[in-house]
Amino acid sequence: MSKVCQITGKKAMVGNNVSHSKRRTKRRFDINLFTKKFFLPEENRWITLRVSAAGIRTINKKGIISALKDAKENGFINIY
């Protein structure tokens, strides 16, 4: 499974490690992903999502149904 948030679409970025002598080597900036279960009261079932910390805050703010609908419209998720 790839390291992509299913709500926000965030994924890893590439950057540089910069040493004291300013020598640059490539590195990855991974996102803060969690595997979390959410309850859908309309369907009376649980779903499991891989979401970032920002995705969890989005779900708390909008609600699970609205967040899933927006993620589906943006093409980040295909289960709902």
Secondary structure, DSSP 8 states (H G I E B T S, - for coil): --SB-TTT--B-EEEEEE-TT--EEEEEE---EEEEEEEETTTTEEEEEEEEHHHHHHHHHH-HHHHHHHHHHHTS----
